[in-house]
Amino acid sequence: MKRLLGWALAFLLALLPSLGRAELAAEEKEAADAYFSRAFSRAGAVGGAVIVNRQGERLYSFFYGAGDKKGSRPVDEDTVYKVASVTKLISAIGVMQLKEAGKLNLDAPITYGGLQPIRNPRYPDAPITLRQVMSHTSSFLPSAPYISPPPWDQLGPKDTRYFSKQEPGAYYAYANLNGGMLCSAVERASGQSLNAYMTEHVFAPLGINAAYAAHLLPDASALSNTYMQDGLLYKRAEKYIQEDADSYDDTCSPDSHYNASVGSLYISLRGLEKLGQALACRGRAGDVLLLSPEAAEEMRQDQTSLPGSSVKGESPYGLCMYRFTGEDGVSWWGHQGRWEGLLVDLFVEPKSHTAVVFVMNGVKRSGAGEVDAKAARALLRVDEWLKAIEGREDIGFVVEDEEQFP
């Protein structure tokens, strides 16, 4: 009997790496806490967090500092940040829902006034599509204004404010106006404001504290201040609430709303984790299916490879999801938000069904490209955990129990 029990124990121990774990072992968590504590301290962060969710379970979390320099609002999973360009990725979930409902065609011409196609005047026969917008191949200039409605019908072939010389769908150029077009698309297809649609179909089903205006948050008490790159105050939480209450238009106005989906979302850290979980776990977060597995996968695909795609040129983006490959060769998909001294990252590794939330507030940005060096190092750290958990040299595995994410 002892020999049998010993064999069984040895067998189970051998299986543990492939079975995975709900969280890091105590010594691993202690080492990770020390690592991130040093990293946040050296960066001079006022506050921030690292959350890792794997296969729908929280593997690791680290919360640092506070939402204000007085320390009166310590950062925890309920802390709310204005997440800058991560807004684009989250808004894209609404677009994909409407596509699945048959209310949006990603390759149909985008219109204004409900009728007139939006076109680059240099290419009047090449319509601009949502797929191009979401992959940043629309031919909008990176500097194109997006706060007020563009004068679409007044732009001529020599326009230098909105359009590049590139044909729509042929060339990658990141532009905030691309992100702004998501708001217009959601409102035109749903008949609701972007905030109303996303609240009803995305935030409320998951119990997420989020809104596109601070005063509309279900609970604004945990909203963090934003700090600049030198650590000085940029804007207090109370100021965000006041300004949004005075200026935000929560009506459905698709021909004038080109900015809410650029970078205006406020959301809790736990909310980011849940949406990351859905994107990592084939569209599902817990009992809620936000997207079909096919739609979740389409957001990460090379858009030029899809039948009938209006995207012909290469882009590092799928549909509002950027592909970042670290120095160890592991690929992550997601988006970064950068505003003043605030860094917000939401990235997923779909093969292991892992999502990472990384936030630093009041720090100088480092590195170049679409992912800040600080966030890149955090993803590299997570890569090491996943490899150790799986007991494999690379992360190119597929979770065996796919029934968990049907």
C-alpha positions as CSV (number, residue, x, y, z in Angstrom):
1,M,0.0,0.0,0.0
2,K,2.8,2.4,0.9
3,R,4.5,1.6,-2.4
4,L,1.2,2.3,-4.2
5,L,0.7,5.6,-2.4
6,G,4.2,6.6,-3.1
7,W,3.8,5.9,-6.8
8,A,0.5,7.8,-6.9
9,L,2.1,10.8,-5.2
10,A,5.0,10.8,-7.6
11,F,2.6,10.6,-10.5
12,L,0.6,13.5,-9.3
13,L,3.7,15.6,-8.7
14,A,4.8,14.9,-12.3
15,L,1.4,16.0,-13.5
16,L,1.3,19.3,-11.6
17,P,3.2,21.4,-14.2
18,S,0.7,20.4,-16.9
19,L,-2.4,20.8,-14.7
20,G,-1.5,24.4,-13.9
21,R,-2.2,26.3,-10.7
22,A,-4.7,28.9,-9.5
23,E,-2.0,31.2,-8.2
24,L,1.8,31.4,-7.7
25,A,3.5,29.5,-4.9
26,A,4.3,31.6,-1.9
27,E,8.0,31.9,-2.6
28,E,7.3,32.9,-6.2
29,K,4.8,35.5,-5.1
30,E,7.3,36.9,-2.6
31,A,10.0,37.2,-5.3
32,A,7.5,38.7,-7.8
33,D,6.3,41.3,-5.2
34,A,9.9,42.3,-4.5
35,Y,10.6,42.6,-8.2
36,F,7.7,44.8,-9.0
37,S,8.0,46.8,-5.8
38,R,11.5,47.8,-6.9
39,A,10.4,48.5,-10.4
40,F,7.5,50.8,-9.4
41,S,9.7,52.5,-6.8
42,R,12.6,53.1,-9.3
43,A,10.0,54.5,-11.8
44,G,8.8,56.9,-9.2
45,A,5.2,55.7,-9.6
46,V,2.5,57.2,-7.5
47,G,0.4,54.1,-7.9
48,G,-0.3,51.1,-10.2
49,A,-0.9,47.4,-10.4
50,V,0.0,44.1,-12.1
51,I,-2.7,41.5,-12.4
52,V,-2.3,38.2,-14.2
53,N,-5.3,36.0,-15.0
54,R,-4.8,32.5,-16.5
55,Q,-7.6,30.3,-17.7
56,G,-10.2,32.4,-15.9
57,E,-8.4,32.4,-12.5
58,R,-6.2,35.1,-11.0
59,L,-2.6,33.8,-11.0
60,Y,-1.0,36.9,-9.5
61,S,-1.7,40.4,-8.3
62,F,0.4,43.3,-7.1
63,F,-1.0,46.7,-6.0
64,Y,1.3,49.6,-5.4
65,G,0.8,53.1,-3.9
66,A,-2.4,55.1,-4.1
67,G,-4.7,57.0,-6.3
68,D,-3.4,60.2,-4.8
69,K,-0.1,61.3,-3.2
70,K,-1.7,61.6,0.2
71,G,-2.2,57.9,0.2
72,S,-5.9,58.3,1.1
73,R,-7.0,55.9,-1.7
74,P,-4.6,52.9,-1.7
75,V,-4.6,51.0,-5.0
76,D,-6.6,47.8,-5.1
77,E,-8.6,45.9,-7.7
78,D,-11.5,48.4,-7.4
79,T,-9.3,51.4,-8.2
80,V,-10.5,53.1,-11.4
81,Y,-8.2,54.7,-14.0
82,K,-8.9,56.7,-17.1
83,V,-7.2,54.2,-19.5
84,A,-6.3,56.3,-22.5
85,S,-6.0,54.3,-25.7
86,V,-6.9,51.0,-24.1
87,T,-10.4,52.5,-24.7
88,K,-10.0,51.5,-28.4
89,L,-9.5,47.8,-27.6
90,I,-12.5,47.7,-25.2
91,S,-14.7,49.6,-27.6
92,A,-13.8,47.1,-30.3
93,I,-15.6,44.4,-28.2
94,G,-18.9,46.4,-28.8
95,V,-18.1,46.6,-32.6
96,M,-17.5,42.8,-32.8
97,Q,-20.8,42.1,-30.9
98,L,-22.7,44.2,-33.4
99,K,-20.9,42.5,-36.3
100,E,-22.0,39.1,-34.9
101,A,-25.6,40.4,-34.6
102,G,-25.5,41.3,-38.3
103,K,-25.7,45.0,-37.6
104,L,-22.2,45.9,-38.8
105,N,-20.2,44.8,-41.8
106,L,-16.5,45.4,-41.3
107,D,-15.9,45.6,-45.0
108,A,-18.8,47.9,-46.0
109,P,-18.1,51.6,-46.6
110,I,-18.3,53.8,-43.5
111,T,-20.9,56.6,-44.1
112,Y,-21.8,59.9,-42.6
113,G,-25.3,61.2,-42.6
114,G,-26.3,57.6,-42.9
115,L,-25.8,57.6,-46.6
116,Q,-22.6,59.2,-47.9
117,P,-19.5,57.1,-47.9
118,I,-16.4,58.6,-46.2
119,R,-13.6,58.5,-48.8
120,N,-10.0,59.7,-49.1
121,P,-10.5,62.4,-51.8
122,R,-7.3,61.1,-53.6
123,Y,-9.0,57.7,-54.0
124,P,-12.7,58.4,-54.6
125,D,-13.3,54.8,-55.7
126,A,-11.8,53.2,-52.6
127,P,-14.2,53.3,-49.7
128,I,-13.0,53.4,-46.1
129,T,-14.1,50.5,-44.0
130,L,-14.3,49.5,-40.3
131,R,-11.8,46.8,-40.9
132,Q,-9.3,49.3,-42.2
133,V,-10.1,51.7,-39.2
134,M,-9.6,48.9,-36.7
135,S,-6.3,47.8,-38.3
136,H,-5.1,51.4,-38.7
137,T,-4.9,51.1,-42.5
138,S,-7.7,53.6,-43.3
139,S,-5.3,56.3,-44.7
140,F,-6.2,58.7,-41.9
141,L,-3.1,60.8,-40.9
142,P,-1.7,60.2,-37.4
143,S,-2.3,63.9,-36.8
144,A,-5.9,64.0,-38.0
145,P,-8.2,65.9,-35.7
146,Y,-10.9,63.9,-33.9
147,I,-12.4,66.1,-31.2
148,S,-15.0,67.7,-33.5
149,P,-16.8,66.2,-36.6
150,P,-14.5,66.2,-39.6
151,P,-15.9,68.2,-42.6
152,W,-16.1,65.1,-44.8
153,D,-17.9,66.7,-47.7
154,Q,-15.5,69.7,-47.8
155,L,-12.2,67.8,-48.2
156,G,-10.5,67.9,-51.5
157,P,-7.6,66.0,-53.1
158,K,-5.0,68.3,-51.6
159,D,-6.2,67.8,-48.0
160,T,-3.3,67.5,-45.6
161,R,-5.2,67.5,-42.3
162,Y,-7.1,64.2,-42.5
163,F,-5.8,61.9,-45.2
164,S,-2.4,60.6,-46.3
165,K,-1.4,59.9,-49.9
166,Q,-1.8,56.2,-49.3
167,E,-4.7,54.2,-50.6
168,P,-7.2,53.0,-48.0
169,G,-6.4,49.5,-46.8
170,A,-2.8,49.5,-48.2
171,Y,-0.7,51.1,-45.5
172,Y,-0.4,51.1,-41.7
173,A,-0.4,54.4,-39.8
174,Y,-1.7,54.6,-36.2
175,A,-4.3,57.4,-36.0
176,N,-6.5,58.4,-33.1
177,L,-9.3,59.2,-35.5
178,N,-9.4,55.5,-36.3
179,G,-10.3,54.8,-32.7
180,G,-12.9,57.6,-32.7
181,M,-14.7,56.1,-35.7
182,L,-15.6,53.1,-33.4
183,C,-17.9,55.4,-31.4
184,S,-19.7,56.5,-34.5
185,A,-20.1,52.9,-35.8
186,V,-21.5,51.6,-32.5
187,E,-24.0,54.4,-32.2
188,R,-25.2,54.2,-35.8
189,A,-25.7,50.4,-35.6
190,S,-27.2,50.2,-32.1
191,G,-29.2,53.4,-31.9
192,Q,-27.7,54.0,-28.4
193,S,-24.9,56.2,-27.2
194,L,-21.6,54.3,-26.9
195,N,-21.7,54.5,-23.2
196,A,-25.3,53.2,-23.0
197,Y,-24.5,50.3,-25.4
198,M,-21.3,49.2,-23.7
199,T,-22.9,49.5,-20.3
200,E,-25.8,47.3,-21.3
201,H,-24.0,44.7,-23.3
202,V,-20.4,44.6,-21.9
203,F,-20.0,46.3,-18.5
204,A,-23.2,45.4,-16.7
205,P,-23.2,41.7,-17.6
206,L,-19.8,41.4,-16.0
207,G,-20.5,43.7,-13.1
208,I,-17.8,46.1,-14.2
209,N,-17.4,49.6,-12.8
210,A,-16.8,51.5,-16.0
211,A,-18.1,54.4,-18.1
212,Y,-17.0,56.8,-20.9
213,A,-17.6,59.8,-18.6
214,A,-16.5,60.0,-14.9
215,H,-19.8,61.2,-13.6
216,L,-21.5,58.2,-15.1
217,L,-19.4,55.6,-13.3
218,P,-21.6,53.3,-11.1
219,D,-19.1,54.1,-8.3
220,A,-16.7,57.1,-8.9
221,S,-15.3,57.0,-5.3
222,A,-12.3,54.9,-6.3
223,L,-11.3,57.0,-9.3
224,S,-7.6,57.8,-9.3
225,N,-5.9,61.1,-10.0
226,T,-3.7,61.3,-13.1
227,Y,-0.1,62.4,-12.6
228,M,2.4,63.7,-15.2
229,Q,5.8,62.2,-16.2
230,D,7.5,64.2,-13.5
231,G,5.1,63.0,-10.8
232,L,3.3,66.3,-10.5
233,L,-0.5,66.3,-10.5
234,Y,-2.1,66.4,-13.9
235,K,-5.8,66.2,-13.0
236,R,-7.7,65.2,-9.8
237,A,-10.4,62.6,-9.9
238,E,-12.9,65.3,-8.7
239,K,-11.9,67.4,-11.7
240,Y,-12.6,64.6,-14.1
241,I,-16.1,64.1,-12.7
242,Q,-16.9,67.8,-12.8
243,E,-15.6,68.4,-16.3
244,D,-17.4,65.3,-17.7
245,A,-20.7,66.3,-16.0
246,D,-20.4,69.7,-17.7
247,S,-19.4,68.6,-21.2
248,Y,-20.2,65.0,-21.9
249,D,-23.0,64.3,-24.4
250,D,-24.5,60.9,-23.7
251,T,-26.9,60.9,-26.7
252,C,-26.7,58.8,-29.8
253,S,-25.1,61.1,-32.4
254,P,-23.0,59.0,-34.8
255,D,-22.2,62.0,-37.1
256,S,-20.6,64.0,-34.3
257,H,-19.2,61.5,-31.9
258,Y,-15.6,60.8,-33.0
259,N,-13.8,61.1,-29.7
260,A,-15.3,59.0,-26.9
261,S,-13.8,55.8,-28.1
262,V,-10.3,57.3,-28.5
263,G,-9.2,57.4,-24.9
264,S,-12.1,58.4,-22.6
265,L,-12.9,55.2,-20.8
266,Y,-12.8,55.0,-17.0
267,I,-12.6,51.4,-15.7
268,S,-11.6,49.5,-12.6
269,L,-8.5,47.3,-12.5
270,R,-10.8,44.3,-11.9
271,G,-12.9,45.4,-14.9
272,L,-9.8,45.4,-17.1
273,E,-8.9,41.9,-15.8
274,K,-12.4,40.6,-16.7
275,L,-12.3,41.9,-20.2
276,G,-8.8,40.6,-20.7
277,Q,-10.0,37.2,-19.5
278,A,-12.7,37.3,-22.1
279,L,-10.3,38.2,-24.9
280,A,-7.9,35.5,-23.7
281,C,-10.5,32.8,-23.1
282,R,-12.2,32.7,-26.5
283,G,-14.7,35.4,-25.7
284,R,-15.8,34.2,-22.3
285,A,-15.4,35.7,-18.8
286,G,-16.9,33.3,-16.2
287,D,-20.5,32.5,-17.1
288,V,-20.7,35.5,-19.6
289,L,-20.0,35.0,-23.3
290,L,-19.2,38.4,-24.7
291,L,-17.9,37.2,-28.1
292,S,-18.0,34.0,-30.0
293,P,-14.6,32.1,-30.1
294,E,-14.5,33.0,-33.8
295,A,-14.9,36.7,-33.2
296,A,-12.3,36.7,-30.5
297,E,-9.9,35.0,-32.8
298,E,-10.7,37.4,-35.7
299,M,-9.5,40.3,-33.6
300,R,-6.0,38.8,-33.5
301,Q,-5.8,37.6,-37.1
302,D,-3.8,39.0,-40.0
303,Q,-6.6,40.9,-41.7
304,T,-5.1,40.5,-45.1
305,S,-5.6,36.8,-44.9
306,L,-9.3,36.8,-44.5
307,P,-11.6,36.2,-47.5
308,G,-13.1,39.4,-48.8
309,S,-11.0,41.6,-46.5
310,S,-10.7,45.3,-47.4
311,V,-7.2,45.3,-45.8
312,K,-4.5,44.6,-48.3
313,G,-1.4,46.1,-46.6
314,E,0.5,44.7,-43.6
315,S,-0.3,46.0,-40.1
316,P,0.9,45.1,-36.6
317,Y,-2.8,45.3,-35.6
318,G,-5.5,42.8,-36.0
319,L,-8.8,44.5,-35.0
320,C,-7.7,47.0,-32.4
321,M,-5.3,44.4,-31.0
322,Y,-1.6,45.0,-31.4
323,R,0.8,42.1,-31.7
324,F,3.8,42.4,-29.4
325,T,6.6,39.8,-29.6
326,G,9.0,39.9,-26.7
327,E,12.7,39.2,-26.8
328,D,12.0,35.6,-25.9
329,G,9.8,35.2,-28.9
330,V,6.4,35.0,-27.1
331,S,3.6,36.9,-28.8
332,W,1.1,38.9,-26.8
333,W,-2.0,40.7,-28.2
334,G,-3.5,43.8,-26.8
335,H,-3.2,47.6,-26.5
336,Q,-1.3,50.2,-24.5
337,G,-2.7,53.5,-23.2
338,R,-0.3,56.4,-22.6
339,W,-1.3,59.8,-21.3
340,E,0.9,62.2,-19.4
341,G,2.6,60.0,-16.8
342,L,0.0,57.2,-17.0
343,L,0.8,53.8,-18.6
344,V,-2.0,51.3,-19.0
345,D,-1.6,47.9,-20.7
346,L,-4.0,45.1,-21.4
347,F,-2.4,42.1,-23.2
348,V,-3.4,38.5,-23.7
349,E,-1.5,35.3,-24.6
350,P,-4.4,33.3,-26.2
351,K,-2.7,29.9,-26.4
352,S,-2.4,29.7,-22.6
353,H,-5.6,31.8,-22.0
354,T,-3.6,34.4,-20.0
355,A,-4.4,38.1,-19.6
356,V,-2.1,40.7,-18.1
357,V,-3.1,44.1,-16.7
358,F,-0.2,46.5,-16.1
359,V,-0.7,50.1,-14.8
360,M,1.8,52.7,-13.7
361,N,0.7,56.3,-12.8
362,G,3.0,59.3,-12.7
363,V,6.1,57.8,-14.4
364,K,8.4,58.8,-17.3
365,R,7.7,56.6,-20.4
366,S,10.6,54.5,-21.6
367,G,11.5,52.8,-24.8
368,A,9.9,53.2,-28.1
369,G,7.2,51.5,-30.2
370,E,3.7,50.4,-29.2
371,V,4.7,48.9,-25.8
372,D,6.6,50.7,-23.2
373,A,9.8,49.0,-21.9
374,K,8.3,48.8,-18.4
375,A,5.3,46.9,-19.6
376,A,7.4,44.7,-21.9
377,R,9.5,43.6,-18.9
378,A,6.4,42.8,-17.0
379,L,5.2,40.6,-19.9
380,L,8.6,38.9,-20.0
381,R,8.3,38.1,-16.3
382,V,4.9,36.5,-16.9
383,D,6.3,34.5,-19.8
384,E,8.7,32.8,-17.3
385,W,5.9,31.9,-15.0
386,L,3.8,30.3,-17.7
387,K,6.7,28.3,-19.0
388,A,7.4,27.0,-15.5
389,I,3.8,26.2,-14.9
390,E,3.5,24.2,-18.1
391,G,6.9,22.6,-17.7
392,R,7.8,23.4,-21.3
393,E,10.6,25.4,-23.0
394,D,8.3,27.4,-25.1
395,I,4.8,28.8,-24.6
396,G,3.5,27.5,-28.0
397,F,1.1,25.1,-26.4
398,V,-2.7,24.8,-26.5
399,V,-4.6,24.2,-23.3
400,E,-5.8,20.6,-23.5
401,D,-9.2,21.2,-21.9
402,E,-10.7,23.4,-24.5
403,E,-14.2,22.5,-23.3
404,Q,-13.7,25.0,-20.5
405,F,-13.8,27.7,-23.2
406,P,-16.3,26.4,-25.7
